[in-house]
Amino acid sequence: MEQEKQIEKQIEKKVEKNIQKKDIFDKIMALPGLNIFESIYYKYKEVLLYLFFGGLTTVISIGSYSYCDVALHMNPLVANIISWILAVLFAYVTNKIWVFNAERHGVKEVFLEIINFFGGRLFTLVVEEVILLIFINKLHFNSILVKVAAQFVVVVLNYIISKLIVFREKE
């Protein structure tokens, strides 16, 4: 019971913080017709924006991978690293600004945040590379289908790492 009250207070605090600091997405949700979803939006804003930007990151990743793999005939593992670089740069900026609203002060805090973000993404890159190696190089599955399936695993792992390690709120 006490834990539920603490969770409710944390949600209320986040909702209040989100209402005070309006970004472009808040303004869109305030438009006539969309404003009926405002309470749900503010309650789940972080997850909704993560899914939105995660989807765009996935499009960047799969699009650049497909171009390198199909058009340029690169090795799938090399194509994946190139797509990873592009996607991670996009993800860092969008996660920092819109998803987690991470406010860091000082060079040291920002540097640690960047190290944690890219370190976490390196971990999921290794996971993805192993999936590609096994299913494309060893089992000869379709390269693009494997890349798409691997993205689901990567998105979930990246959210967990970003939420619990990189952009966690300071107490």
C-alpha positions as protocol buffer text, in pm:
chain_id: "A"
residue {
  index: 1
  type: MET
  ca { x: 0 y: 0 z: 0 }
}
residue {
  index: 2
  type: GLU
  ca { x: 280 y: 242 z: 91 }
}
residue {
  index: 3
  type: GLN
  ca { x: 471 y: 149 z: -224 }
}
residue {
  index: 4
  type: GLU
  ca { x: 162 y: 222 z: -436 }
}
residue {
  index: 5
  type: LYS
  ca { x: 134 y: 569 z: -279 }
}
residue {
  index: 6
  type: GLN
  ca { x: 500 y: 638 z: -357 }
}
residue {
  index: 7
  type: ILE
  ca { x: 450 y: 530 z: -718 }
}
residue {
  index: 8
  type: GLU
  ca { x: 141 y: 753 z: -748 }
}
residue {
  index: 9
  type: LYS
  ca { x: 337 y: 1048 z: -607 }
}
residue {
  index: 10
  type: GLN
  ca { x: 619 y: 986 z: -857 }
}
residue {
  index: 11
  type: ILE
  ca { x: 369 y: 977 z: -1144 }
}
residue {
  index: 12
  type: GLU
  ca { x: 201 y: 1297 z: -1020 }
}
residue {
  index: 13
  type: LYS
  ca { x: 542 y: 1464 z: -991 }
}
residue {
  index: 14
  type: LYS
  ca { x: 630 y: 1364 z: -1351 }
}
residue {
  index: 15
  type: VAL
  ca { x: 292 y: 1480 z: -1481 }
}
residue {
  index: 16
  type: GLU
  ca { x: 332 y: 1814 z: -1301 }
}
residue {
  index: 17
  type: LYS
  ca { x: 688 y: 1855 z: -1433 }
}
residue {
  index: 18
  type: ASN
  ca { x: 573 y: 1775 z: -1789 }
}
residue {
  index: 19
  type: ILE
  ca { x: 286 y: 2023 z: -1769 }
}
residue {
  index: 20
  type: GLN
  ca { x: 514 y: 2303 z: -1647 }
}
residue {
  index: 21
  type: LYS
  ca { x: 771 y: 2257 z: -1924 }
}
residue {
  index: 22
  type: LYS
  ca { x: 584 y: 2233 z: -2256 }
}
residue {
  index: 23
  type: ASP
  ca { x: 767 y: 2102 z: -2561 }
}
residue {
  index: 24
  type: ILE
  ca { x: 646 y: 2064 z: -2919 }
}
residue {
  index: 25
  type: PHE
  ca { x: 470 y: 1735 z: -2839 }
}
residue {
  index: 26
  type: ASP
  ca { x: 283 y: 1893 z: -2546 }
}
residue {
  index: 27
  type: LYS
  ca { x: 167 y: 2171 z: -2776 }
}
residue {
  index: 28
  type: ILE
  ca { x: 48 y: 1920 z: -3035 }
}
residue {
  index: 29
  type: MET
  ca { x: -148 y: 1730 z: -2769 }
}
residue {
  index: 30
  type: ALA
  ca { x: -317 y: 2056 z: -2663 }
}
residue {
  index: 31
  type: LEU
  ca { x: -466 y: 2104 z: -3011 }
}
residue {
  index: 32
  type: PRO
  ca { x: -843 y: 2075 z: -3043 }
}
residue {
  index: 33
  type: GLY
  ca { x: -939 y: 1712 z: -3091 }
}
residue {
  index: 34
  type: LEU
  ca { x: -616 y: 1577 z: -2948 }
}
residue {
  index: 35
  type: ASN
  ca { x: -657 y: 1743 z: -2608 }
}
residue {
  index: 36
  type: ILE
  ca { x: -896 y: 1465 z: -2502 }
}
residue {
  index: 37
  type: PHE
  ca { x: -588 y: 1240 z: -2480 }
}
residue {
  index: 38
  type: GLU
  ca { x: -380 y: 1484 z: -2271 }
}
residue {
  index: 39
  type: SER
  ca { x: -415 y: 1303 z: -1937 }
}
residue {
  index: 40
  type: ILE
  ca { x: -310 y: 970 z: -2091 }
}
residue {
  index: 41
  type: TYR
  ca { x: -32 y: 1142 z: -2282 }
}
residue {
  index: 42
  type: TYR
  ca { x: 115 y: 1308 z: -1974 }
}
residue {
  index: 43
  type: LYS
  ca { x: 88 y: 989 z: -1770 }
}
residue {
  index: 44
  type: TYR
  ca { x: 272 y: 782 z: -2032 }
}
residue {
  index: 45
  type: LYS
  ca { x: 465 y: 1056 z: -2211 }
}
residue {
  index: 46
  type: GLU
  ca { x: 809 y: 905 z: -2161 }
}
residue {
  index: 47
  type: VAL
  ca { x: 713 y: 564 z: -2298 }
}
residue {
  index: 48
  type: LEU
  ca { x: 511 y: 711 z: -2586 }
}
residue {
  index: 49
  type: LEU
  ca { x: 795 y: 940 z: -2692 }
}
residue {
  index: 50
  type: TYR
  ca { x: 1047 y: 658 z: -2653 }
}
residue {
  index: 51
  type: LEU
  ca { x: 836 y: 441 z: -2882 }
}
residue {
  index: 52
  type: PHE
  ca { x: 796 y: 726 z: -3132 }
}
residue {
  index: 53
  type: PHE
  ca { x: 1166 y: 812 z: -3144 }
}
residue {
  index: 54
  type: GLY
  ca { x: 1261 y: 447 z: -3111 }
}
residue {
  index: 55
  type: GLY
  ca { x: 1052 y: 386 z: -3422 }
}
residue {
  index: 56
  type: LEU
  ca { x: 1232 y: 665 z: -3607 }
}
residue {
  index: 57
  type: THR
  ca { x: 1567 y: 531 z: -3485 }
}
residue {
  index: 58
  type: THR
  ca { x: 1468 y: 187 z: -3613 }
}
residue {
  index: 59
  type: VAL
  ca { x: 1377 y: 335 z: -3953 }
}
residue {
  index: 60
  type: ILE
  ca { x: 1719 y: 505 z: -3966 }
}
residue {
  index: 61
  type: SER
  ca { x: 1891 y: 183 z: -3861 }
}
residue {
  index: 62
  type: ILE
  ca { x: 1708 y: -46 z: -4102 }
}
residue {
  index: 63
  type: GLY
  ca { x: 1714 y: 209 z: -4386 }
}
residue {
  index: 64
  type: SER
  ca { x: 2086 y: 273 z: -4366 }
}
residue {
  index: 65
  type: TYR
  ca { x: 2155 y: -99 z: -4312 }
}
residue {
  index: 66
  type: SER
  ca { x: 1946 y: -189 z: -4618 }
}
residue {
  index: 67
  type: TYR
  ca { x: 2124 y: 69 z: -4830 }
}
residue {
  index: 68
  type: CYS
  ca { x: 2469 y: -56 z: -4724 }
}
residue {
  index: 69
  type: ASP
  ca { x: 2370 y: -423 z: -4753 }
}
residue {
  index: 70
  type: VAL
  ca { x: 2160 y: -423 z: -5072 }
}
residue {
  index: 71
  type: ALA
  ca { x: 2282 y: -122 z: -5272 }
}
residue {
  index: 72
  type: LEU
  ca { x: 2647 y: -124 z: -5171 }
}
residue {
  index: 73
  type: HIS
  ca { x: 2679 y: -503 z: -5116 }
}
residue {
  index: 74
  type: MET
  ca { x: 2865 y: -460 z: -4788 }
}
residue {
  index: 75
  type: ASN
  ca { x: 2923 y: -739 z: -4542 }
}
residue {
  index: 76
  type: PRO
  ca { x: 2611 y: -747 z: -4317 }
}
residue {
  index: 77
  type: LEU
  ca { x: 2817 y: -701 z: -4001 }
}
residue {
  index: 78
  type: VAL
  ca { x: 2995 y: -393 z: -4142 }
}
residue {
  index: 79
  type: ALA
  ca { x: 2665 y: -253 z: -4273 }
}
residue {
  index: 80
  type: ASN
  ca { x: 2519 y: -300 z: -3927 }
}
residue {
  index: 81
  type: ILE
  ca { x: 2799 y: -103 z: -3761 }
}
residue {
  index: 82
  type: ILE
  ca { x: 2747 y: 188 z: -4002 }
}
residue {
  index: 83
  type: SER
  ca { x: 2372 y: 184 z: -3940 }
}
residue {
  index: 84
  type: TRP
  ca { x: 2440 y: 163 z: -3565 }
}
residue {
  index: 85
  type: ILE
  ca { x: 2652 y: 478 z: -3568 }
}
residue {
  index: 86
  type: LEU
  ca { x: 2383 y: 678 z: -3750 }
}
residue {
  index: 87
  type: ALA
  ca { x: 2100 y: 544 z: -3534 }
}
residue {
  index: 88
  type: VAL
  ca { x: 2280 y: 594 z: -3202 }
}
residue {
  index: 89
  type: LEU
  ca { x: 2367 y: 955 z: -3278 }
}
residue {
  index: 90
  type: PHE
  ca { x: 2002 y: 1025 z: -3360 }
}
residue {
  index: 91
  type: ALA
  ca { x: 1882 y: 832 z: -3054 }
}
residue {
  index: 92
  type: TYR
  ca { x: 2111 y: 1015 z: -2813 }
}
residue {
  index: 93
  type: VAL
  ca { x: 1990 y: 1357 z: -2919 }
}
residue {
  index: 94
  type: THR
  ca { x: 1620 y: 1266 z: -2920 }
}
residue {
  index: 95
  type: ASN
  ca { x: 1636 y: 1069 z: -2595 }
}
residue {
  index: 96
  type: LYS
  ca { x: 1820 y: 1346 z: -2414 }
}
residue {
  index: 97
  type: ILE
  ca { x: 1602 y: 1632 z: -2535 }
}
residue {
  index: 98
  type: TRP
  ca { x: 1252 y: 1487 z: -2563 }
}
residue {
  index: 99
  type: VAL
  ca { x: 1220 y: 1141 z: -2409 }
}
residue {
  index: 100
  type: PHE
  ca { x: 1394 y: 1155 z: -2075 }
}
residue {
  index: 101
  type: ASN
  ca { x: 1431 y: 1534 z: -2038 }
}
residue {
  index: 102
  type: ALA
  ca { x: 1774 y: 1473 z: -1889 }
}
residue {
  index: 103
  type: GLU
  ca { x: 1913 y: 1780 z: -1723 }
}
residue {
  index: 104
  type: ARG
  ca { x: 2282 y: 1743 z: -1654 }
}
residue {
  index: 105
  type: HIS
  ca { x: 2497 y: 2017 z: -1511 }
}
residue {
  index: 106
  type: GLY
  ca { x: 2865 y: 2037 z: -1575 }
}
residue {
  index: 107
  type: VAL
  ca { x: 3101 y: 1873 z: -1816 }
}
residue {
  index: 108
  type: LYS
  ca { x: 3159 y: 1571 z: -1592 }
}
residue {
  index: 109
  type: GLU
  ca { x: 2788 y: 1480 z: -1570 }
}
residue {
  index: 110
  type: VAL
  ca { x: 2735 y: 1520 z: -1945 }
}
residue {
  index: 111
  type: PHE
  ca { x: 3050 y: 1319 z: -2019 }
}
residue {
  index: 112
  type: LEU
  ca { x: 2934 y: 1035 z: -1790 }
}
residue {
  index: 113
  type: GLU
  ca { x: 2592 y: 1042 z: -1951 }
}
residue {
  index: 114
  type: ILE
  ca { x: 2746 y: 1013 z: -2299 }
}
residue {
  index: 115
  type: ILE
  ca { x: 2977 y: 732 z: -2187 }
}
residue {
  index: 116
  type: ASN
  ca { x: 2685 y: 542 z: -2030 }
}
residue {
  index: 117
  type: PHE
  ca { x: 2463 y: 595 z: -2334 }
}
residue {
  index: 118
  type: PHE
  ca { x: 2717 y: 484 z: -2591 }
}
residue {
  index: 119
  type: GLY
  ca { x: 2841 y: 205 z: -2363 }
}
residue {
  index: 120
  type: GLY
  ca { x: 2487 y: 71 z: -2330 }
}
residue {
  index: 121
  type: ARG
  ca { x: 2437 y: 98 z: -2704 }
}
residue {
  index: 122
  type: LEU
  ca { x: 2768 y: -81 z: -2764 }
}
residue {
  index: 123
  type: PHE
  ca { x: 2635 y: -366 z: -2550 }
}
residue {
  index: 124
  type: THR
  ca { x: 2319 y: -389 z: -2761 }
}
residue {
  index: 125
  type: LEU
  ca { x: 2529 y: -361 z: -3078 }
}
residue {
  index: 126
  type: VAL
  ca { x: 2717 y: -674 z: -2969 }
}
residue {
  index: 127
  type: VAL
  ca { x: 2384 y: -849 z: -2900 }
}
residue {
  index: 128
  type: GLU
  ca { x: 2260 y: -746 z: -3246 }
}
residue {
  index: 129
  type: GLU
  ca { x: 2584 y: -848 z: -3418 }
}
residue {
  index: 130
  type: VAL
  ca { x: 2560 y: -1194 z: -3258 }
}
residue {
  index: 131
  type: ILE
  ca { x: 2199 y: -1227 z: -3379 }
}
residue {
  index: 132
  type: LEU
  ca { x: 2305 y: -1124 z: -3733 }
}
residue {
  index: 133
  type: LEU
  ca { x: 2608 y: -1352 z: -3731 }
}
residue {
  index: 134
  type: ILE
  ca { x: 2405 y: -1654 z: -3628 }
}
residue {
  index: 135
  type: PHE
  ca { x: 2094 y: -1601 z: -3838 }
}
residue {
  index: 136
  type: ILE
  ca { x: 2246 y: -1448 z: -4153 }
}
residue {
  index: 137
  type: ASN
  ca { x: 2599 y: -1584 z: -4178 }
}
residue {
  index: 138
  type: LYS
  ca { x: 2547 y: -1926 z: -4022 }
}
residue {
  index: 139
  type: LEU
  ca { x: 2179 y: -2011 z: -4086 }
}
residue {
  index: 140
  type: HIS
  ca { x: 2143 y: -1804 z: -4408 }
}
residue {
  index: 141
  type: PHE
  ca { x: 1815 y: -1634 z: -4317 }
}
residue {
  index: 142
  type: ASN
  ca { x: 1705 y: -1324 z: -4509 }
}
residue {
  index: 143
  type: SER
  ca { x: 1931 y: -1035 z: -4404 }
}
residue {
  index: 144
  type: ILE
  ca { x: 1663 y: -766 z: -4385 }
}
residue {
  index: 145
  type: LEU
  ca { x: 1415 y: -984 z: -4194 }
}
residue {
  index: 146
  type: VAL
  ca { x: 1682 y: -1074 z: -3938 }
}
residue {
  index: 147
  type: LYS
  ca { x: 1776 y: -706 z: -3901 }
}
residue {
  index: 148
  type: VAL
  ca { x: 1410 y: -614 z: -3838 }
}
residue {
  index: 149
  type: ALA
  ca { x: 1365 y: -893 z: -3582 }
}
residue {
  index: 150
  type: ALA
  ca { x: 1688 y: -797 z: -3407 }
}
residue {
  index: 151
  type: GLN
  ca { x: 1562 y: -439 z: -3375 }
}
residue {
  index: 152
  type: PHE
  ca { x: 1282 y: -553 z: -3144 }
}
residue {
  index: 153
  type: VAL
  ca { x: 1534 y: -704 z: -2903 }
}
residue {
  index: 154
  type: VAL
  ca { x: 1756 y: -396 z: -2928 }
}
residue {
  index: 155
  type: VAL
  ca { x: 1474 y: -144 z: -2866 }
}
residue {
  index: 156
  type: VAL
  ca { x: 1366 y: -318 z: -2545 }
}
residue {
  index: 157
  type: LEU
  ca { x: 1723 y: -350 z: -2415 }
}
residue {
  index: 158
  type: ASN
  ca { x: 1801 y: 13 z: -2505 }
}
residue {
  index: 159
  type: TYR
  ca { x: 1496 y: 140 z: -2317 }
}
residue {
  index: 160
  type: ILE
  ca { x: 1591 y: -55 z: -2005 }
}
residue {
  index: 161
  type: ILE
  ca { x: 1950 y: 69 z: -2018 }
}
residue {
  index: 162
  type: SER
  ca { x: 1848 y: 430 z: -2086 }
}
residue {
  index: 163
  type: LYS
  ca { x: 1579 y: 434 z: -1817 }
}
residue {
  index: 164
  type: LEU
  ca { x: 1773 y: 258 z: -1541 }
}
residue {
  index: 165
  type: ILE
  ca { x: 2129 y: 375 z: -1607 }
}
residue {
  index: 166
  type: VAL
  ca { x: 2179 y: 663 z: -1850 }
}
residue {
  index: 167
  type: PHE
  ca { x: 1890 y: 904 z: -1794 }
}
residue {
  index: 168
  type: ARG
  ca { x: 1772 y: 802 z: -1448 }
}
residue {
  index: 169
  type: GLU
  ca { x: 1645 y: 1084 z: -1235 }
}
residue {
  index: 170
  type: LYS
  ca { x: 1863 y: 1190 z: -950 }
}
residue {
  index: 171
  type: GLU
  ca { x: 1705 y: 1161 z: -608 }
}
